[in-house]
Amino acid sequence: MKRILGLLMIFMVIFITPCFAQMTVGYTDFPPYTYIDETGKVVGTFHDQVIKVLQEAGFDIAKDFIFKVIPSKRLFADIISGAVTINVGIQVPILKDQIYFGTIPFLTIVTKAYFIGDKQPISSKGQFAGKSIISIRGFSFGDLLAFWTDPNNKCDYKETGTHESALKMLQVGRGDYLVDYSVPIERELEKNNVVGIKSSTISTIPVYFIVSKAVPNGEALMNKIDVAHKSLVQKGIIKPN
């Protein structure tokens, strides 16, 4: 009888516990948060945290996941179709019928305006009118790039390829303000101190775990990730800010 009960318990676990096939975690190319390094491996600060959450959820990272960096336009289509199972991104209300969102922020992306001297802090895009701005090629910073490049706003916009070179341009007076995400710039400042540099926050955007509704057991997967995420936050291993 005990043996029969034991077998019944095993069958119950098999049928009640959702099974997940190998899943694709898709990111945009967004250094230092998510990108491909020189060896072709997906790395980044977001990626490191995602790994911790998935491990806490009980997954075998090497067996259960494929990690990819995918162009932004294709990534959204792949999430909706289910070609990408998991992503980390902002909440987009118009996609709520195609996507499950985590219930707490994963991390927060902060955009700042950096400047040297007695210039006025900037906290909104309208304040950039008539100013000289340095930024990173390939980043739009929401609708800021469109504002800077609109001739009506009379901005002198300059772009460069790296966070390091952007800081150097600010140091030598090539622009009034450097606009960038706080994490990469603060990393550069740890290596190369810039005397007198100041900053003001332009925007703070929370990002969340995302699971495609097109994949089997997507809601159960989202719940599993959510529970693991909350557990790591409570333990202090992951900090949303």
Backbone torsions as a table, in degrees:
resi	resn	phi	psi	omega
1	MET	NA	-43.7	179.6
2	LYS	-61.2	-38.5	-179.7
3	ARG	-65.5	-40.5	179.3
4	ILE	-64.5	-43.4	179.0
5	LEU	-62.8	-38.3	178.7
6	GLY	-63.3	-42.6	177.9
7	LEU	-63.6	-40.6	177.9
8	LEU	-60.3	-41.6	179.1
9	MET	-62.8	-39.7	179.8
10	ILE	-63.8	-45.3	179.5
11	PHE	-63.2	-37.1	179.1
12	MET	-63.5	-42.8	179.0
13	VAL	-62.5	-41.9	-178.7
14	ILE	-62.2	-44.1	-174.7
15	PHE	-82.7	-27.1	-177.4
16	ILE	-86.4	-34.7	-178.4
17	THR	-79.1	121.7	-180.0
18	PRO	-61.9	141.4	176.4
19	CYS	-103.0	136.3	-178.9
20	PHE	-117.4	126.7	175.2
21	ALA	-71.8	173.8	177.6
22	GLN	-58.5	133.0	-171.4
23	MET	-115.7	149.6	176.0
24	THR	-100.4	125.9	171.5
25	VAL	-99.9	117.0	-176.0
26	GLY	-109.3	136.1	177.9
27	TYR	-125.2	161.6	165.8
28	THR	-88.0	162.2	174.5
29	ASP	-76.6	103.7	-168.6
30	PHE	-146.3	62.8	-178.6
31	PRO	-63.4	144.4	4.5
32	PRO	-91.4	12.9	-175.5
33	TYR	-76.9	-50.7	175.9
34	THR	-147.4	129.0	179.6
35	TYR	-167.3	174.7	177.6
36	ILE	-104.4	127.3	-178.8
37	ASP	-82.5	-176.2	-174.1
38	GLU	-66.1	-16.9	178.8
39	THR	-92.0	-2.2	-178.9
40	GLY	88.6	9.9	-178.5
41	LYS	-94.8	141.5	175.4
42	VAL	-74.1	127.3	-178.5
43	VAL	-140.7	179.7	175.1
44	GLY	131.7	163.3	-176.5
45	THR	-65.7	-39.2	175.6
46	PHE	-63.8	-44.5	-177.1
47	HIS	-60.3	-43.0	179.5
48	ASP	-58.6	-42.1	-179.2
49	GLN	-71.4	-38.0	177.1
50	VAL	-59.6	-43.5	178.9
51	ILE	-57.8	-44.5	-179.4
52	LYS	-60.3	-43.8	-178.7
53	VAL	-66.1	-44.6	-178.8
54	LEU	-65.9	-35.2	174.9
55	GLN	-66.6	-42.3	178.2
56	GLU	-61.9	-31.3	179.4
57	ALA	-76.2	-4.7	174.7
58	GLY	95.1	11.6	-178.5
59	PHE	-85.8	153.2	170.7
60	ASP	-91.7	107.4	-171.1
61	ILE	-58.3	-47.5	-176.9
62	ALA	-67.4	-34.8	-175.7
63	LYS	-85.8	-38.3	-168.3
64	ASP	-93.5	-13.3	-171.8
65	PHE	-134.7	148.6	165.4
66	ILE	-118.2	131.5	-179.0
67	PHE	-108.8	131.4	-177.8
68	LYS	-136.2	149.7	167.9
69	VAL	-105.3	124.0	-169.8
70	ILE	-128.7	139.4	175.8
71	PRO	-53.0	142.2	-171.3
72	SER	-54.0	-47.5	-176.9
73	LYS	-61.6	-42.0	180.0
74	ARG	-72.2	-32.4	-177.6
75	LEU	-60.1	-46.6	-179.6
76	PHE	-61.3	-41.5	178.5
77	ALA	-64.5	-38.0	-179.7
78	ASP	-69.8	-34.2	176.6
79	ILE	-66.8	-45.1	-178.8
80	ILE	-63.9	-38.3	-178.6
81	SER	-79.0	-19.9	-177.2
82	GLY	96.5	-1.5	175.7
83	ALA	-63.2	-32.2	170.1
84	VAL	-108.9	126.7	-177.4
85	THR	-86.8	-45.6	-171.7
86	ILE	-127.2	142.7	177.5
87	ASN	-147.8	164.8	171.2
88	VAL	-123.2	120.3	-176.5
89	GLY	-164.0	-175.8	-178.7
90	ILE	-78.9	157.4	176.8
91	GLN	-76.8	122.4	179.1
92	VAL	-114.6	104.7	-174.1
93	PRO	-54.2	-35.8	-176.3
94	ILE	-69.9	-12.5	179.6
95	LEU	-101.2	9.0	-174.1
96	LYS	-63.2	-23.0	178.7
97	ASP	-81.8	-13.0	-179.9
98	GLN	-109.9	-10.7	-169.4
99	ILE	-137.1	141.9	167.6
100	TYR	-95.3	135.4	176.9
101	PHE	-108.9	145.8	172.2
102	GLY	-63.8	159.5	-175.5
103	THR	-89.8	-15.3	176.8
104	ILE	-128.9	150.6	179.9
105	PRO	-59.9	140.5	176.7
106	PHE	-77.9	-57.0	174.7
107	LEU	-149.8	172.3	-179.5
108	THR	-121.8	132.8	176.0
109	ILE	-98.6	124.6	-178.7
110	VAL	-111.5	126.0	174.4
111	THR	-101.3	130.5	-177.2
112	LYS	-128.5	155.2	170.4
113	ALA	-103.9	120.1	179.7
114	TYR	-102.4	143.0	-178.3
115	PHE	-154.2	164.4	-179.8
116	ILE	-125.8	138.7	177.7
117	GLY	93.5	-149.8	-171.0
118	ASP	-100.0	23.5	178.1
119	LYS	-66.7	155.4	-178.7
120	GLN	-75.9	136.3	174.0
121	PRO	-60.5	146.2	-179.7
122	ILE	-117.1	133.6	-179.3
123	SER	-129.2	-3.0	178.8
124	SER	-147.0	157.1	-172.4
125	LYS	-64.6	-32.2	-178.6
126	GLY	-60.0	-26.6	-179.1
127	GLN	-72.1	-11.9	179.1
128	PHE	-81.4	-10.0	-178.2
129	ALA	-56.0	129.2	178.7
130	GLY	77.8	4.3	-177.7
131	LYS	-101.5	165.2	176.0
132	SER	-101.8	124.8	-172.8
133	ILE	-123.5	138.7	173.7
134	ILE	-111.2	137.0	177.3
135	SER	-151.7	-178.0	-174.3
136	ILE	-98.6	129.6	179.2
137	ARG	-58.1	132.2	176.8
138	GLY	97.4	-10.4	178.6
139	PHE	-107.1	133.6	-179.0
140	SER	-98.6	-18.4	-178.5
141	PHE	50.4	56.5	-177.8
142	GLY	69.0	-124.2	-179.9
143	ASP	-102.6	13.7	-178.3
144	LEU	-67.5	-43.3	-178.0
145	LEU	-59.4	-41.4	178.8
146	ALA	-62.3	-36.4	179.0
147	PHE	-68.2	-45.3	-177.7
148	TRP	-63.5	-34.9	-175.1
149	THR	-93.5	0.7	175.5
150	ASP	-79.0	117.5	-177.4
151	PRO	-56.1	-27.9	-179.3
152	ASN	-64.1	-22.1	-176.6
153	ASN	-93.3	-6.1	172.7
154	LYS	53.3	41.8	176.0
155	CYS	-91.0	144.1	173.0
156	ASP	-99.4	98.3	-172.9
157	TYR	-100.5	128.3	177.2
158	LYS	-126.2	140.3	178.1
159	GLU	-125.9	156.1	179.8
160	THR	-143.1	170.6	-171.6
161	GLY	-89.1	-19.0	-176.1
162	THR	-135.0	158.8	177.2
163	HIS	-66.6	-35.9	178.9
164	GLU	-62.7	-47.3	-178.7
165	SER	-68.4	-31.1	177.1
166	ALA	-63.1	-42.9	178.1
167	LEU	-63.9	-40.0	179.2
168	LYS	-63.8	-39.8	177.5
169	MET	-62.3	-40.1	177.9
170	LEU	-64.6	-41.2	-178.7
171	GLN	-60.8	-38.2	-175.9
172	VAL	-92.7	8.4	173.1
173	GLY	82.6	23.2	179.4
174	ARG	-74.3	-10.6	178.9
175	GLY	-159.9	159.9	177.6
176	ASP	-76.1	-38.3	-174.7
177	TYR	-135.7	142.8	169.4
178	LEU	-108.0	123.6	178.2
179	VAL	-108.0	125.5	-176.8
180	ASP	-160.0	169.6	173.4
181	TYR	-76.2	144.2	-170.7
182	SER	-65.7	-38.2	-174.3
183	VAL	-61.8	-52.9	-179.0
184	PRO	-64.5	-36.3	-179.5
185	ILE	-69.0	-42.4	179.8
186	GLU	-64.8	-31.3	174.7
187	ARG	-66.5	-41.6	177.8
188	GLU	-65.0	-38.3	-179.2
189	LEU	-68.9	-25.9	174.8
190	GLU	-67.3	-31.3	-179.7
191	LYS	-87.9	-37.0	-176.1
192	ASN	-135.0	98.7	-177.8
193	ASN	-67.8	136.9	176.4
194	VAL	-112.4	113.9	-176.1
195	VAL	-65.5	129.8	174.0
196	GLY	80.5	7.2	-178.3
197	ILE	-72.6	139.2	177.9
198	LYS	-128.7	168.8	179.0
199	SER	-151.0	157.9	172.8
200	SER	-137.6	148.0	-176.9
201	THR	-85.3	130.2	177.2
202	ILE	-95.5	-44.3	179.9
203	SER	-153.5	152.8	175.7
204	THR	-129.4	115.7	-173.2
205	ILE	-120.2	117.2	176.0
206	PRO	-77.5	143.1	174.6
207	VAL	-117.6	152.7	-171.7
208	TYR	-130.2	158.2	167.7
209	PHE	-66.0	141.9	179.6
210	ILE	-129.3	135.9	174.4
211	VAL	-128.0	135.0	179.9
212	SER	-69.1	137.0	175.5
213	LYS	-77.3	-9.7	-178.2
214	ALA	-80.9	-12.9	-177.7
215	VAL	-90.3	148.9	177.0
216	PRO	-60.6	139.6	178.4
217	ASN	59.9	30.4	-178.0
218	GLY	-61.1	-40.5	-179.5
219	GLU	-66.5	-40.7	177.7
220	ALA	-64.3	-38.5	177.5
221	LEU	-64.2	-44.2	179.0
222	MET	-60.8	-43.1	178.9
223	ASN	-63.0	-39.9	179.8
224	LYS	-63.5	-44.8	178.0
225	ILE	-65.5	-42.2	-178.5
226	ASP	-60.5	-44.3	179.3
227	VAL	-62.5	-44.6	179.5
228	ALA	-64.6	-41.7	179.0
229	HIS	-60.1	-49.5	179.7
230	LYS	-60.2	-38.1	179.2
231	SER	-61.9	-43.7	-179.6
232	LEU	-69.7	-33.1	175.6
233	VAL	-65.5	-44.3	179.7
234	GLN	-62.6	-34.8	179.5
235	LYS	-78.8	-10.2	-178.7
236	GLY	81.4	9.1	-179.5
237	ILE	-76.9	-35.0	175.1
238	ILE	-120.0	132.0	178.6
239	LYS	-116.0	122.6	-177.0
240	PRO	-59.2	-26.5	-177.4
241	ASN	-107.3	NA	NA
